[in-house]
Amino acid sequence: MLDAPSAVPEDLTARVIRVIANTQRVGVETISIDDTFENLKIDSLDGINIVFALESEFHISVPDEAIRDMRSIRDVVDGVAKLVAEKQARLNSGEAGSEAAPDASNTQAKSPA
């Protein structure tokens, strides 16, 4: 699994849980950070649908090797937090990628300094 940042913001955790709840068509109150996929009866197809929904929600790309290691809600939250932090670091350093620019409306050329 991906190494996660030491502190995951509560709003990120809530968003991940909301995405999982929506994908599984259950109430957010039925999912906790300590749940496993097994006890939530999330199978591999459900897991793929969850990953697609998370990629869309957070404008990230989840690597295949990370998907194989996800076994719990905490794994998912930690992995998403790490990917979001990496994306933010790329944006802060000026590195651009297709997943780092979810809004293409800001396409003005930068003037030389």
Secondary structure, DSSP 4 states (H G I P E B T S, - for coil): -PPPPS---HHHHHHHHHHHHHHHT--GGG--TT-BTTTTT--HHHHHHHHHHHHHHHT----HHHHHH--BHHHHHHHHHHHHHHHHHHHHTT---TTT-S-TT--PPPPP-
